[in-house]
Amino acid sequence: MGNIPTNIPTNIPTDLLRTLVTVVDERSFTRAAQILGVTQPAVSAQIKRLQGILGNDLFDRADHGVRLTPKGDLVVNYARRLL
């Protein structure tokens, strides 16, 4: 699978990674929820859980819309390889 960054835990639930990738691809928590067949609060809760596991924010909340932090970008790249 290539090199896994050493600062990302390897036991992350794949459903959380799939949610993250969908949010990034759709650039919207709401559209990601529609695609995943869950509510927008469920998507937000999954992202919050993932951030808790990783100990870092994955999105820059200062900007409008969905913008990844550097750590978020690293995790999304890892998730794409894994999924």
N, CA, C and O atoms as CSV, one atom per row, in Angstrom:
chain,resi,resn,atom,element,x,y,z
A,1,MET,N,N,0.816,-1.184,0.000
A,1,MET,CA,C,0.000,0.000,0.000
A,1,MET,C,C,0.862,1.251,0.000
A,1,MET,O,O,0.318,2.355,-0.036
A,2,GLY,N,N,2.133,1.132,0.037
A,2,GLY,CA,C,2.984,2.304,0.067
A,2,GLY,C,C,3.280,2.699,1.489
A,2,GLY,O,O,2.921,1.999,2.435
A,3,ASN,N,N,3.931,3.817,1.628
A,3,ASN,CA,C,4.291,4.281,2.952
A,3,ASN,C,C,3.107,4.942,3.634
A,3,ASN,O,O,2.476,5.843,3.080
A,4,ILE,N,N,2.814,4.483,4.842
A,4,ILE,CA,C,1.788,5.108,5.663
A,4,ILE,C,C,2.492,6.134,6.541
A,4,ILE,O,O,3.457,5.793,7.225
A,5,PRO,N,N,2.039,7.367,6.537
A,5,PRO,CA,C,2.677,8.354,7.399
A,5,PRO,C,C,2.672,7.874,8.842
A,5,PRO,O,O,1.658,7.366,9.323
A,6,THR,N,N,3.784,8.027,9.531
A,6,THR,CA,C,3.911,7.503,10.890
A,6,THR,C,C,3.090,8.275,11.906
A,6,THR,O,O,2.876,7.791,13.017
A,7,ASN,N,N,2.629,9.454,11.554
A,7,ASN,CA,C,1.850,10.237,12.504
A,7,ASN,C,C,0.340,10.057,12.341
A,7,ASN,O,O,-0.434,10.830,12.907
A,8,ILE,N,N,-0.089,9.052,11.578
A,8,ILE,CA,C,-1.507,8.733,11.432
A,8,ILE,C,C,-1.738,7.342,12.007
A,8,ILE,O,O,-1.102,6.382,11.570
A,9,PRO,N,N,-2.645,7.216,12.990
A,9,PRO,CA,C,-2.939,5.882,13.527
A,9,PRO,C,C,-3.439,4.952,12.427
A,9,PRO,O,O,-4.072,5.400,11.472
A,10,THR,N,N,-3.161,3.680,12.559
A,10,THR,CA,C,-3.572,2.724,11.527
A,10,THR,C,C,-4.891,2.027,11.847
A,10,THR,O,O,-5.370,1.231,11.039
A,11,ASN,N,N,-5.481,2.302,12.985
A,11,ASN,CA,C,-6.727,1.639,13.373
A,11,ASN,C,C,-7.947,2.562,13.276
A,11,ASN,O,O,-8.866,2.464,14.090
A,12,ILE,N,N,-7.956,3.440,12.303
A,12,ILE,CA,C,-9.071,4.366,12.108
A,12,ILE,C,C,-10.205,3.632,11.402
A,12,ILE,O,O,-9.971,2.987,10.380
A,13,PRO,N,N,-11.431,3.714,11.924
A,13,PRO,CA,C,-12.563,3.075,11.242
A,13,PRO,C,C,-12.729,3.603,9.818
A,13,PRO,O,O,-12.708,4.812,9.589
A,14,THR,N,N,-12.893,2.695,8.874
A,14,THR,CA,C,-12.980,3.094,7.473
A,14,THR,C,C,-14.215,3.940,7.182
A,14,THR,O,O,-14.195,4.747,6.252
A,15,ASP,N,N,-15.290,3.776,7.953
A,15,ASP,CA,C,-16.469,4.604,7.702
A,15,ASP,C,C,-16.174,6.075,7.966
A,15,ASP,O,O,-16.734,6.947,7.302
A,16,LEU,N,N,-15.308,6.354,8.918
A,16,LEU,CA,C,-14.932,7.746,9.183
A,16,LEU,C,C,-14.088,8.305,8.046
A,16,LEU,O,O,-14.252,9.458,7.647
A,17,LEU,N,N,-13.185,7.481,7.531
A,17,LEU,CA,C,-12.364,7.915,6.403
A,17,LEU,C,C,-13.212,8.126,5.156
A,17,LEU,O,O,-12.989,9.075,4.403
A,18,ARG,N,N,-14.178,7.250,4.937
A,18,ARG,CA,C,-15.058,7.383,3.778
A,18,ARG,C,C,-15.875,8.676,3.884
A,18,ARG,O,O,-16.075,9.371,2.888
A,19,THR,N,N,-16.338,8.990,5.074
A,19,THR,CA,C,-17.078,10.237,5.282
A,19,THR,C,C,-16.193,11.436,4.994
A,19,THR,O,O,-16.622,12.376,4.324
A,20,LEU,N,N,-14.974,11.417,5.485
A,20,LEU,CA,C,-14.043,12.513,5.240
A,20,LEU,C,C,-13.816,12.726,3.750
A,20,LEU,O,O,-13.898,13.854,3.264
A,21,VAL,N,N,-13.534,11.665,3.032
A,21,VAL,CA,C,-13.279,11.768,1.596
A,21,VAL,C,C,-14.514,12.305,0.867
A,21,VAL,O,O,-14.388,13.117,-0.050
A,22,THR,N,N,-15.688,11.861,1.267
A,22,THR,CA,C,-16.919,12.324,0.621
A,22,THR,C,C,-17.146,13.808,0.886
A,22,THR,O,O,-17.539,14.542,-0.021
A,23,VAL,N,N,-16.906,14.257,2.104
A,23,VAL,CA,C,-17.039,15.685,2.421
A,23,VAL,C,C,-16.090,16.498,1.545
A,23,VAL,O,O,-16.478,17.525,0.988
A,24,VAL,N,N,-14.859,16.041,1.427
A,24,VAL,CA,C,-13.872,16.770,0.627
A,24,VAL,C,C,-14.258,16.759,-0.851
A,24,VAL,O,O,-14.195,17.795,-1.512
A,25,ASP,N,N,-14.653,15.609,-1.370
A,25,ASP,CA,C,-15.023,15.507,-2.782
A,25,ASP,C,C,-16.228,16.372,-3.121
A,25,ASP,O,O,-16.277,16.987,-4.186
A,26,GLU,N,N,-17.187,16.416,-2.225
A,26,GLU,CA,C,-18.414,17.187,-2.461
A,26,GLU,C,C,-18.301,18.644,-2.018
A,26,GLU,O,O,-19.146,19.472,-2.359
A,27,ARG,N,N,-17.252,18.949,-1.258
A,27,ARG,CA,C,-17.036,20.296,-0.720
A,27,ARG,C,C,-18.211,20.777,0.130
A,27,ARG,O,O,-18.509,21.970,0.201
A,28,SER,N,N,-18.870,19.807,0.771
A,28,SER,CA,C,-20.056,20.154,1.545
A,28,SER,C,C,-20.413,19.012,2.492
A,28,SER,O,O,-20.449,17.848,2.093
A,29,PHE,N,N,-20.675,19.359,3.743
A,29,PHE,CA,C,-21.135,18.365,4.706
A,29,PHE,C,C,-22.544,17.899,4.333
A,29,PHE,O,O,-22.870,16.719,4.468
A,30,THR,N,N,-23.374,18.832,3.863
A,30,THR,CA,C,-24.758,18.502,3.522
A,30,THR,C,C,-24.831,17.561,2.330
A,30,THR,O,O,-25.555,16.566,2.374
A,31,ARG,N,N,-24.094,17.858,1.269
A,31,ARG,CA,C,-24.101,16.971,0.088
A,31,ARG,C,C,-23.479,15.616,0.418
A,31,ARG,O,O,-23.930,14.587,-0.086
A,32,ALA,N,N,-22.451,15.611,1.256
A,32,ALA,CA,C,-21.855,14.340,1.671
A,32,ALA,C,C,-22.881,13.499,2.416
A,32,ALA,O,O,-22.962,12.288,2.210
A,33,ALA,N,N,-23.658,14.129,3.272
A,33,ALA,CA,C,-24.693,13.411,4.010
A,33,ALA,C,C,-25.711,12.788,3.062
A,33,ALA,O,O,-26.119,11.641,3.246
A,34,GLN,N,N,-26.118,13.544,2.055
A,34,GLN,CA,C,-27.084,13.022,1.082
A,34,GLN,C,C,-26.514,11.810,0.354
A,34,GLN,O,O,-27.214,10.814,0.177
A,35,ILE,N,N,-25.276,11.878,-0.062
A,35,ILE,CA,C,-24.645,10.764,-0.775
A,35,ILE,C,C,-24.483,9.547,0.132
A,35,ILE,O,O,-24.687,8.412,-0.299
A,36,LEU,N,N,-24.118,9.789,1.381
A,36,LEU,CA,C,-23.881,8.687,2.322
A,36,LEU,C,C,-25.176,8.140,2.925
A,36,LEU,O,O,-25.172,7.098,3.581
A,37,GLY,N,N,-26.276,8.846,2.701
A,37,GLY,CA,C,-27.561,8.383,3.219
A,37,GLY,C,C,-27.721,8.571,4.716
A,37,GLY,O,O,-28.382,7.779,5.388
A,38,VAL,N,N,-27.101,9.639,5.236
A,38,VAL,CA,C,-27.211,9.959,6.661
A,38,VAL,C,C,-27.565,11.437,6.785
A,38,VAL,O,O,-27.662,12.146,5.784
A,39,THR,N,N,-27.756,11.889,8.000
A,39,THR,CA,C,-28.063,13.298,8.226
A,39,THR,C,C,-26.775,14.115,8.281
A,39,THR,O,O,-25.694,13.575,8.511
A,40,GLN,N,N,-26.907,15.416,8.067
A,40,GLN,CA,C,-25.741,16.297,8.164
A,40,GLN,C,C,-25.143,16.284,9.572
A,40,GLN,O,O,-23.919,16.289,9.702
A,41,PRO,N,N,-25.970,16.267,10.646
A,41,PRO,CA,C,-25.368,16.161,11.979
A,41,PRO,C,C,-24.575,14.856,12.184
A,41,PRO,O,O,-23.598,14.835,12.933
A,42,ALA,N,N,-24.992,13.787,11.527
A,42,ALA,CA,C,-24.246,12.524,11.628
A,42,ALA,C,C,-22.876,12.664,10.965
A,42,ALA,O,O,-21.880,12.156,11.481
A,43,VAL,N,N,-22.827,13.349,9.829
A,43,VAL,CA,C,-21.543,13.589,9.156
A,43,VAL,C,C,-20.653,14.448,10.053
A,43,VAL,O,O,-19.470,14.151,10.219
A,44,SER,N,N,-21.207,15.492,10.620
A,44,SER,CA,C,-20.434,16.351,11.525
A,44,SER,C,C,-19.897,15.565,12.716
A,44,SER,O,O,-18.755,15.761,13.132
A,45,ALA,N,N,-20.721,14.677,13.262
A,45,ALA,CA,C,-20.301,13.861,14.406
A,45,ALA,C,C,-19.172,12.905,14.009
A,45,ALA,O,O,-18.238,12.689,14.781
A,46,GLN,N,N,-19.261,12.338,12.809
A,46,GLN,CA,C,-18.203,11.428,12.357
A,46,GLN,C,C,-16.886,12.178,12.156
A,46,GLN,O,O,-15.822,11.671,12.510
A,47,ILE,N,N,-16.955,13.370,11.596
A,47,ILE,CA,C,-15.741,14.173,11.403
A,47,ILE,C,C,-15.165,14.561,12.767
A,47,ILE,O,O,-13.950,14.526,12.961
A,48,LYS,N,N,-16.026,14.926,13.698
A,48,LYS,CA,C,-15.562,15.276,15.041
A,48,LYS,C,C,-14.900,14.066,15.704
A,48,LYS,O,O,-13.869,14.207,16.363
A,49,ARG,N,N,-15.484,12.886,15.535
A,49,ARG,CA,C,-14.897,11.662,16.089
A,49,ARG,C,C,-13.531,11.389,15.464
A,49,ARG,O,O,-12.586,11.037,16.170
A,50,LEU,N,N,-13.422,11.549,14.149
A,50,LEU,CA,C,-12.153,11.339,13.460
A,50,LEU,C,C,-11.102,12.332,13.956
A,50,LEU,O,O,-9.954,11.959,14.199
A,51,GLN,N,N,-11.495,13.580,14.102
A,51,GLN,CA,C,-10.564,14.590,14.618
A,51,GLN,C,C,-10.131,14.245,16.036
A,51,GLN,O,O,-8.984,14.491,16.409
A,52,GLY,N,N,-11.033,13.679,16.829
A,52,GLY,CA,C,-10.680,13.261,18.184
A,52,GLY,C,C,-9.665,12.128,18.178
A,52,GLY,O,O,-8.733,12.124,18.982
A,53,ILE,N,N,-9.838,11.174,17.284
A,53,ILE,CA,C,-8.894,10.062,17.160
A,53,ILE,C,C,-7.517,10.572,16.766
A,53,ILE,O,O,-6.498,10.123,17.292
A,54,LEU,N,N,-7.503,11.521,15.830
A,54,LEU,CA,C,-6.241,12.028,15.298
A,54,LEU,C,C,-5.622,13.129,16.163
A,54,LEU,O,O,-4.420,13.387,16.091
A,55,GLY,N,N,-6.453,13.766,16.973
A,55,GLY,CA,C,-5.948,14.835,17.826
A,55,GLY,C,C,-5.657,16.127,17.094
A,55,GLY,O,O,-4.888,16.960,17.572
A,56,ASN,N,N,-6.271,16.294,15.932
A,56,ASN,CA,C,-6.049,17.497,15.124
A,56,ASN,C,C,-7.318,17.897,14.395
A,56,ASN,O,O,-8.152,17.055,14.064
A,57,ASP,N,N,-7.454,19.207,14.146
A,57,ASP,CA,C,-8.518,19.671,13.258
A,57,ASP,C,C,-8.151,19.281,11.834
A,57,ASP,O,O,-6.984,19.353,11.447
A,58,LEU,N,N,-9.136,18.873,11.060
A,58,LEU,CA,C,-8.907,18.493,9.669
A,58,LEU,C,C,-9.376,19.571,8.709
A,58,LEU,O,O,-8.969,19.595,7.547
A,59,PHE,N,N,-10.234,20.466,9.193
A,59,PHE,CA,C,-10.769,21.541,8.366
A,59,PHE,C,C,-10.453,22.887,8.987
A,59,PHE,O,O,-10.433,23.042,10.208
A,60,ASP,N,N,-10.207,23.860,8.116
A,60,ASP,CA,C,-9.998,25.235,8.539
A,60,ASP,C,C,-11.372,25.894,8.631
A,60,ASP,O,O,-12.010,26.154,7.611
A,61,ARG,N,N,-11.813,26.156,9.828
A,61,ARG,CA,C,-13.163,26.700,10.044
A,61,ARG,C,C,-13.235,28.206,9.807
A,61,ARG,O,O,-14.328,28.772,9.779
A,62,ALA,N,N,-12.092,28.862,9.638
A,62,ALA,CA,C,-12.105,30.304,9.425
A,62,ALA,C,C,-12.668,30.672,8.062
A,62,ALA,O,O,-13.255,31.741,7.894
A,63,ASP,N,N,-12.488,29.791,7.098
A,63,ASP,CA,C,-12.980,30.057,5.747
A,63,ASP,C,C,-14.371,29.475,5.565
A,63,ASP,O,O,-14.755,28.514,6.232
A,64,HIS,N,N,-15.114,30.076,4.651
A,64,HIS,CA,C,-16.434,29.552,4.305
A,64,HIS,C,C,-16.253,28.294,3.454
A,64,HIS,O,O,-15.398,28.256,2.569
A,65,GLY,N,N,-17.043,27.291,3.719
A,65,GLY,CA,C,-16.952,26.056,2.947
A,65,GLY,C,C,-15.989,25.064,3.565
A,65,GLY,O,O,-15.635,25.175,4.738
A,66,VAL,N,N,-15.571,24.099,2.776
A,66,VAL,CA,C,-14.735,23.008,3.250
A,66,VAL,C,C,-13.309,23.234,2.752
A,66,VAL,O,O,-13.033,23.143,1.555
A,67,ARG,N,N,-12.418,23.526,3.680
A,67,ARG,CA,C,-11.006,23.714,3.345
A,67,ARG,C,C,-10.162,22.913,4.332
A,67,ARG,O,O,-10.290,23.078,5.546
A,68,LEU,N,N,-9.314,22.057,3.813
A,68,LEU,CA,C,-8.500,21.188,4.650
A,68,LEU,C,C,-7.326,21.926,5.275
A,68,LEU,O,O,-6.747,22.833,4.678
A,69,THR,N,N,-6.990,21.513,6.493
A,69,THR,CA,C,-5.734,21.933,7.103
A,69,THR,C,C,-4.628,21.068,6.486
A,69,THR,O,O,-4.935,20.103,5.787
A,70,PRO,N,N,-3.372,21.384,6.722
A,70,PRO,CA,C,-2.295,20.508,6.228
A,70,PRO,C,C,-2.432,19.069,6.735
A,70,PRO,O,O,-2.194,18.125,5.982
A,71,LYS,N,N,-2.811,18.896,8.001
A,71,LYS,CA,C,-3.022,17.547,8.542
A,71,LYS,C,C,-4.207,16.887,7.839
A,71,LYS,O,O,-4.160,15.694,7.538
A,72,GLY,N,N,-5.265,17.648,7.577
A,72,GLY,CA,C,-6.422,17.121,6.868
A,72,GLY,C,C,-6.061,16.632,5.484
A,72,GLY,O,O,-6.540,15.586,5.046
A,73,ASP,N,N,-5.217,17.381,4.792
A,73,ASP,CA,C,-4.770,16.986,3.462
A,73,ASP,C,C,-3.995,15.675,3.521
A,73,ASP,O,O,-4.176,14.805,2.670
A,74,LEU,N,N,-3.142,15.534,4.512
A,74,LEU,CA,C,-2.377,14.305,4.703
A,74,LEU,C,C,-3.298,13.111,4.949
A,74,LEU,O,O,-3.102,12.038,4.380
A,75,VAL,N,N,-4.299,13.309,5.799
A,75,VAL,CA,C,-5.231,12.229,6.129
A,75,VAL,C,C,-6.083,11.846,4.918
A,75,VAL,O,O,-6.327,10.662,4.688
A,76,VAL,N,N,-6.534,12.826,4.146
A,76,VAL,CA,C,-7.337,12.529,2.954
A,76,VAL,C,C,-6.514,11.715,1.952
A,76,VAL,O,O,-7.018,10.754,1.371
A,77,ASN,N,N,-5.266,12.092,1.752
A,77,ASN,CA,C,-4.418,11.320,0.833
A,77,ASN,C,C,-4.243,9.891,1.313
A,77,ASN,O,O,-4.290,8.956,0.514
A,78,TYR,N,N,-4.041,9.716,2.615
A,78,TYR,CA,C,-3.944,8.384,3.213
A,78,TYR,C,C,-5.253,7.603,3.011
A,78,TYR,O,O,-5.240,6.431,2.635
A,79,ALA,N,N,-6.375,8.276,3.267
A,79,ALA,CA,C,-7.682,7.629,3.152
A,79,ALA,C,C,-7.961,7.169,1.713
A,79,ALA,O,O,-8.494,6.081,1.493
A,80,ARG,N,N,-7.602,7.996,0.758
A,80,ARG,CA,C,-7.823,7.619,-0.653
A,80,ARG,C,C,-7.040,6.359,-1.005
A,80,ARG,O,O,-7.549,5.496,-1.720
A,81,ARG,N,N,-5.821,6.246,-0.518
A,81,ARG,CA,C,-5.025,5.037,-0.783
A,81,ARG,C,C,-5.628,3.816,-0.100
A,81,ARG,O,O,-5.637,2.717,-0.655
A,82,LEU,N,N,-6.128,4.026,1.105
A,82,LEU,CA,C,-6.691,2.925,1.880
A,82,LEU,C,C,-8.016,2.428,1.304
A,82,LEU,O,O,-8.258,1.224,1.226
A,83,LEU,N,N,-8.868,3.369,0.902
A,83,LEU,CA,C,-10.192,3.012,0.405
A,83,LEU,C,C,-10.113,2.569,-1.022
A,83,LEU,O,O,-11.134,2.225,-1.619
